[in-house]
Structures are given as C-alpha cells and as structure tokens.
Amino acid sequence: MPRFLRRAACLSILLALAATPALAQRSGAYRVAGTNLDGTSYEGVVLLQQVGIVSFTLLWRVGGTEIRGVGMVSGHNFAVTYGSTERPGLGIYELQPDGTMVGSWTLVGANQIGTETLTPPPEAPPAPAAARPPAPRP
C-alpha cells in the first residue's frame, strides 16, 4: 500500500475515533432526575446546545429555578461547570451508548455529592414509506 494511502487510512480512523463520543451527544431537551446534596430528589429538564466540536452550553430548569453552565466531552465523559462565582458547581457524567449521561455533582466547598441522570429525547421515528399503488395486472 502506498505511503500516502496508509497515512490517509490512519488519519481517517483517528478522526472517527475522536469524533465518536461527541456524536453520541446531541442538542436538545434532556430529562433530568437526580438527588440533591441533602439526599432529596428532583426532576426537570436540561437544554443542551452544542457550540463547538466537543463543547456545549447547558440550561437546567428544575422547579422554578434556572441554572446555566458549560460542558465538554472527553472520551466517554461529559464534564460540566455551572452556577455563580460565589458558589460554583461541577459535575462529571459517563456517556452511555444510548446517549444517556449518568453522573455525580457537587458545589465547591460542599461535603456531599449529588447524583444526576440526563436522558436524551427519543429519536424521531422514521417517516413511513409512501404507499405504492398496486402494479397493473396484464
């Protein structure tokens, strides 16, 4: 195999491997369920918007509260930071094959860790095939 073809093949494989985790995530409204630092549970929605190859903005809506953050994909992990400069928070999630993210989070200075699962929206079902008229009979 010529040298340039080997290089092209290697580069293609590396690009495909590097892009795979980011492709598992998609922009949209994710269902969120988790536990607070005190152990109580919560549910809501996280709006995830891709703004770079591996970077995202996030907007959590839980109860009447909105929390803004940013995140990035690295390997099979999704790291986020959010909140205010007075009490920033951070979280790390493991990316699942179906796009779900399962992780833990805390606030800087807290002695506890919360948990959180982000479930992606279901993919739209494929459009039904157009019905074909029956073939004419001879």
CYANA upper distance limits for C-alpha pairs under 8 A (distance plus 0.5 A):
  1 MET  CA      5 LEU  CA      7.09
  1 MET  CA      6 ARG  CA      7.14
  2 PRO  CA      6 ARG  CA      7.03
  3 ARG  CA      7 ARG  CA      6.84
  4 PHE  CA      8 ALA  CA      6.58
  5 LEU  CA      9 ALA  CA      6.54
  6 ARG  CA     10 CYS  CA      6.64
  7 ARG  CA     11 LEU  CA      6.54
  8 ALA  CA     12 SER  CA      6.59
  9 ALA  CA     13 ILE  CA      6.80
 10 CYS  CA     14 LEU  CA      6.70
 11 LEU  CA     15 LEU  CA      6.59
 12 SER  CA     16 ALA  CA      6.64
 13 ILE  CA     17 LEU  CA      6.69
 14 LEU  CA     18 ALA  CA      6.58
 15 LEU  CA     19 ALA  CA      6.56
 16 ALA  CA     20 THR  CA      6.63
 17 LEU  CA     21 PRO  CA      8.49
 18 ALA  CA     75 GLY  CA      8.31
 19 ALA  CA     23 LEU  CA      6.73
 20 THR  CA     24 ALA  CA      7.01
 21 PRO  CA     25 GLN  CA      7.63
 21 PRO  CA     73 VAL  CA      7.40
 21 PRO  CA     74 SER  CA      7.97
 21 PRO  CA     75 GLY  CA      6.58
 21 PRO  CA     76 HIS  CA      6.51
 21 PRO  CA     95 LEU  CA      8.27
 22 ALA  CA     26 ARG  CA      8.38
 22 ALA  CA     53 ILE  CA      7.58
 22 ALA  CA     54 VAL  CA      6.17
 22 ALA  CA     73 VAL  CA      6.66
 24 ALA  CA     95 LEU  CA      8.37
 24 ALA  CA     97 PRO  CA      7.70
 24 ALA  CA     98 ASP  CA      7.97
 24 ALA  CA     99 GLY  CA      5.92
 25 GLN  CA     99 GLY  CA      6.25
 26 ARG  CA     48 LEU  CA      8.03
 26 ARG  CA     49 GLN  CA      8.14
 26 ARG  CA     50 GLN  CA      7.61
 27 SER  CA     47 LEU  CA      8.00
 27 SER  CA     48 LEU  CA      5.51
 27 SER  CA     49 GLN  CA      5.12
 27 SER  CA     50 GLN  CA      6.24
 28 GLY  CA     47 LEU  CA      6.19
 28 GLY  CA     48 LEU  CA      5.81
 28 GLY  CA     49 GLN  CA      7.08
 28 GLY  CA    120 PRO  CA      7.98
 28 GLY  CA    121 PRO  CA      7.53
 29 ALA  CA     45 VAL  CA      6.84
 29 ALA  CA     46 VAL  CA      6.14
 29 ALA  CA     47 LEU  CA      4.99
 29 ALA  CA     48 LEU  CA      6.77
 29 ALA  CA    120 PRO  CA      7.45
 29 ALA  CA    121 PRO  CA      6.91
 30 TYR  CA     45 VAL  CA      6.14
 30 TYR  CA     46 VAL  CA      5.61
 30 TYR  CA     47 LEU  CA      6.75
 30 TYR  CA     48 LEU  CA      7.72
 30 TYR  CA    118 LEU  CA      6.24
 30 TYR  CA    119 THR  CA      5.71
 30 TYR  CA    120 PRO  CA      5.08
 30 TYR  CA    121 PRO  CA      6.31
 31 ARG  CA     43 GLU  CA      8.10
 31 ARG  CA     44 GLY  CA      6.64
 31 ARG  CA     45 VAL  CA      5.27
 31 ARG  CA     46 VAL  CA      6.91
 31 ARG  CA    118 LEU  CA      6.12
 31 ARG  CA    119 THR  CA      5.53
 31 ARG  CA    120 PRO  CA      7.05
 31 ARG  CA    121 PRO  CA      7.93
 32 VAL  CA     43 GLU  CA      5.99
 32 VAL  CA     44 GLY  CA      5.62
 32 VAL  CA     45 VAL  CA      5.77
 32 VAL  CA     46 VAL  CA      6.86
 32 VAL  CA    116 GLU  CA      7.34
 32 VAL  CA    117 THR  CA      6.20
 32 VAL  CA    118 LEU  CA      5.16
 32 VAL  CA    119 THR  CA      6.92
 33 ALA  CA     41 SER  CA      7.92
 33 ALA  CA     42 TYR  CA      6.28
 33 ALA  CA     43 GLU  CA      4.91
 33 ALA  CA     44 GLY  CA      7.11
 33 ALA  CA    116 GLU  CA      6.20
 33 ALA  CA    117 THR  CA      5.97
 33 ALA  CA    118 LEU  CA      7.33
 34 GLY  CA     41 SER  CA      6.13
 34 GLY  CA     42 TYR  CA      5.95
 34 GLY  CA     43 GLU  CA      7.01
 34 GLY  CA    114 GLY  CA      7.64
 34 GLY  CA    115 THR  CA      5.68
 34 GLY  CA    116 GLU  CA      4.53
 34 GLY  CA    117 THR  CA      6.67
 35 THR  CA     39 GLY  CA      5.94
 35 THR  CA     40 THR  CA      5.93
 35 THR  CA     41 SER  CA      4.76
 35 THR  CA     42 TYR  CA      6.58
 35 THR  CA    114 GLY  CA      5.77
 35 THR  CA    115 THR  CA      5.72
 35 THR  CA    116 GLU  CA      7.04
 36 ASN  CA     40 THR  CA      5.83
 36 ASN  CA     41 SER  CA      6.51
 36 ASN  CA     42 TYR  CA      7.65
 36 ASN  CA    113 ILE  CA      8.34
 36 ASN  CA    114 GLY  CA      5.56
 36 ASN  CA    115 THR  CA      7.70
 37 LEU  CA    106 THR  CA      7.79
 37 LEU  CA    112 GLN  CA      5.91
 37 LEU  CA    113 ILE  CA      6.09
 37 LEU  CA    114 GLY  CA      5.37
 38 ASP  CA    112 GLN  CA      8.10
 39 GLY  CA    114 GLY  CA      7.87
 42 TYR  CA     62 VAL  CA      7.76
 43 GLU  CA     62 VAL  CA      6.74
 43 GLU  CA     63 GLY  CA      8.30
 44 GLY  CA     60 TRP  CA      7.84
 44 GLY  CA     61 ARG  CA      6.17
 44 GLY  CA     62 VAL  CA      4.98
 44 GLY  CA     63 GLY  CA      7.30
 45 VAL  CA     60 TRP  CA      6.38
 45 VAL  CA     61 ARG  CA      5.76
 45 VAL  CA     62 VAL  CA      7.06
 46 VAL  CA     58 LEU  CA      7.01
 46 VAL  CA     59 LEU  CA      5.94
 46 VAL  CA     60 TRP  CA      4.79
 46 VAL  CA     61 ARG  CA      6.64
 46 VAL  CA    118 LEU  CA      8.10
 47 LEU  CA     58 LEU  CA      6.05
 47 LEU  CA     59 LEU  CA      5.56
 47 LEU  CA     60 TRP  CA      6.94
 48 LEU  CA     56 PHE  CA      7.08
 48 LEU  CA     57 THR  CA      6.51
 48 LEU  CA     58 LEU  CA      5.29
 48 LEU  CA     59 LEU  CA      7.31
 49 GLN  CA     56 PHE  CA      5.86
 49 GLN  CA     57 THR  CA      5.76
 49 GLN  CA     58 LEU  CA      6.94
 50 GLN  CA     54 VAL  CA      7.98
 50 GLN  CA     55 SER  CA      6.49
 50 GLN  CA     56 PHE  CA      4.78
 50 GLN  CA     57 THR  CA      7.02
 51 VAL  CA     55 SER  CA      6.16
 51 VAL  CA     56 PHE  CA      5.69
 51 VAL  CA     57 THR  CA      7.35
 52 GLY  CA     56 PHE  CA      7.33
 54 VAL  CA     72 MET  CA      5.89
 54 VAL  CA     73 VAL  CA      5.69
 54 VAL  CA     74 SER  CA      8.04
 55 SER  CA     70 VAL  CA      7.93
 55 SER  CA     71 GLY  CA      6.22
 55 SER  CA     72 MET  CA      4.86
 55 SER  CA     73 VAL  CA      7.12
 56 PHE  CA     70 VAL  CA      6.18
 56 PHE  CA     71 GLY  CA      5.59
 56 PHE  CA     72 MET  CA      6.56
 57 THR  CA     68 ARG  CA      8.11
 57 THR  CA     69 GLY  CA      6.41
 57 THR  CA     70 VAL  CA      4.92
 57 THR  CA     71 GLY  CA      6.75
 58 LEU  CA     68 ARG  CA      6.24
 58 LEU  CA     69 GLY  CA      5.48
 58 LEU  CA     70 VAL  CA      6.14
 58 LEU  CA     71 GLY  CA      7.76
 59 LEU  CA     66 GLU  CA      7.12
 59 LEU  CA     67 ILE  CA      6.14
 59 LEU  CA     68 ARG  CA      5.10
 59 LEU  CA     69 GLY  CA      6.87
 60 TRP  CA     65 THR  CA      8.35
 60 TRP  CA     66 GLU  CA      6.00
 60 TRP  CA     67 ILE  CA      5.55
 60 TRP  CA     68 ARG  CA      6.94
 61 ARG  CA     65 THR  CA      6.25
 61 ARG  CA     66 GLU  CA      5.21
 61 ARG  CA     67 ILE  CA      7.25
 62 VAL  CA     66 GLU  CA      7.14
 67 ILE  CA     82 TYR  CA      7.41
 67 ILE  CA     83 GLY  CA      6.61
 68 ARG  CA     82 TYR  CA      6.25
 68 ARG  CA     83 GLY  CA      6.83
 69 GLY  CA     80 VAL  CA      7.27
 69 GLY  CA     81 THR  CA      6.01
 69 GLY  CA     82 TYR  CA      4.45
 69 GLY  CA     83 GLY  CA      7.14
 70 VAL  CA     80 VAL  CA      6.09
 70 VAL  CA     81 THR  CA      6.17
 70 VAL  CA     82 TYR  CA      7.01
 71 GLY  CA     78 PHE  CA      7.20
 71 GLY  CA     79 ALA  CA      5.85
 71 GLY  CA     80 VAL  CA      4.57
 71 GLY  CA     81 THR  CA      6.91
 72 MET  CA     78 PHE  CA      6.09
 72 MET  CA     79 ALA  CA      6.00
 72 MET  CA     80 VAL  CA      7.16
 73 VAL  CA     77 ASN  CA      6.25
 73 VAL  CA     78 PHE  CA      4.98
 73 VAL  CA     79 ALA  CA      7.05
 74 SER  CA     78 PHE  CA      6.78
 74 SER  CA     79 ALA  CA      8.28
 76 HIS  CA     94 GLU  CA      6.45
 76 HIS  CA     95 LEU  CA      5.75
 76 HIS  CA     96 GLN  CA      8.41
 77 ASN  CA     92 ILE  CA      7.32
 77 ASN  CA     93 TYR  CA      6.08
 77 ASN  CA     94 GLU  CA      5.21
 77 ASN  CA     95 LEU  CA      6.15
 78 PHE  CA     92 ILE  CA      6.27
 78 PHE  CA     93 TYR  CA      5.54
 78 PHE  CA     94 GLU  CA      6.86
 78 PHE  CA     95 LEU  CA      7.25
 78 PHE  CA    101 MET  CA      8.22
 79 ALA  CA     90 LEU  CA      8.02
 79 ALA  CA     91 GLY  CA      6.30
 79 ALA  CA     92 ILE  CA      4.98
 79 ALA  CA     93 TYR  CA      6.82
 80 VAL  CA     90 LEU  CA      6.05
 80 VAL  CA     91 GLY  CA      5.67
 80 VAL  CA     92 ILE  CA      6.85
 81 THR  CA     88 PRO  CA      7.65
 81 THR  CA     89 GLY  CA      6.10
 81 THR  CA     90 LEU  CA      4.81
 81 THR  CA     91 GLY  CA      6.94
 82 TYR  CA     88 PRO  CA      6.39
 82 TYR  CA     89 GLY  CA      5.68
 82 TYR  CA     90 LEU  CA      6.76
 83 GLY  CA     87 ARG  CA      7.02
 83 GLY  CA     88 PRO  CA      5.28
 83 GLY  CA     89 GLY  CA      6.29
 84 SER  CA     88 PRO  CA      5.68
 87 ARG  CA    107 LEU  CA      6.98
 87 ARG  CA    108 VAL  CA      6.74
 88 PRO  CA    107 LEU  CA      6.35
 88 PRO  CA    108 VAL  CA      6.34
 89 GLY  CA    105 TRP  CA      7.68
 89 GLY  CA    106 THR  CA      6.15
 89 GLY  CA    107 LEU  CA      4.61
 89 GLY  CA    108 VAL  CA      6.32
 90 LEU  CA    105 TRP  CA      6.10
 90 LEU  CA    106 THR  CA      6.29
 90 LEU  CA    107 LEU  CA      6.92
 90 LEU  CA    108 VAL  CA      8.15
 91 GLY  CA    103 GLY  CA      7.53
 91 GLY  CA    104 SER  CA      6.13
 91 GLY  CA    105 TRP  CA      4.46
 91 GLY  CA    106 THR  CA      7.00
 92 ILE  CA    103 GLY  CA      5.99
 92 ILE  CA    104 SER  CA      6.33
 92 ILE  CA    105 TRP  CA      7.01
 93 TYR  CA    101 MET  CA      5.97
 93 TYR  CA    102 VAL  CA      5.55
 93 TYR  CA    103 GLY  CA      4.37
 93 TYR  CA    104 SER  CA      7.06
 94 GLU  CA    101 MET  CA      6.02
 94 GLU  CA    102 VAL  CA      5.87
 94 GLU  CA    103 GLY  CA      6.54
 95 LEU  CA     99 GLY  CA      6.79
 95 LEU  CA    100 THR  CA      6.67
 95 LEU  CA    101 MET  CA      5.30
 95 LEU  CA    102 VAL  CA      7.35
 96 GLN  CA    100 THR  CA      5.72
 96 GLN  CA    101 MET  CA      6.49
 96 GLN  CA    102 VAL  CA      8.08
 99 GLY  CA    119 THR  CA      7.74
 99 GLY  CA    120 PRO  CA      6.66
100 THR  CA    117 THR  CA      7.64
100 THR  CA    118 LEU  CA      6.18
100 THR  CA    119 THR  CA      5.21
100 THR  CA    120 PRO  CA      6.38
101 MET  CA    117 THR  CA      6.12
101 MET  CA    118 LEU  CA      5.55
101 MET  CA    119 THR  CA      7.16
102 VAL  CA    115 THR  CA      8.38
102 VAL  CA    116 GLU  CA      6.61
102 VAL  CA    117 THR  CA      5.02
102 VAL  CA    118 LEU  CA      7.06
103 GLY  CA    115 THR  CA      6.31
103 GLY  CA    116 GLU  CA      5.91
103 GLY  CA    117 THR  CA      6.80
104 SER  CA    113 ILE  CA      7.00
104 SER  CA    114 GLY  CA      6.01
104 SER  CA    115 THR  CA      4.72
104 SER  CA    116 GLU  CA      6.31
105 TRP  CA    113 ILE  CA      6.23
105 TRP  CA    114 GLY  CA      5.68
105 TRP  CA    115 THR  CA      6.59
105 TRP  CA    116 GLU  CA      7.88
106 THR  CA    110 ALA  CA      7.13
106 THR  CA    112 GLN  CA      7.25
106 THR  CA    113 ILE  CA      5.53
106 THR  CA    114 GLY  CA      6.54
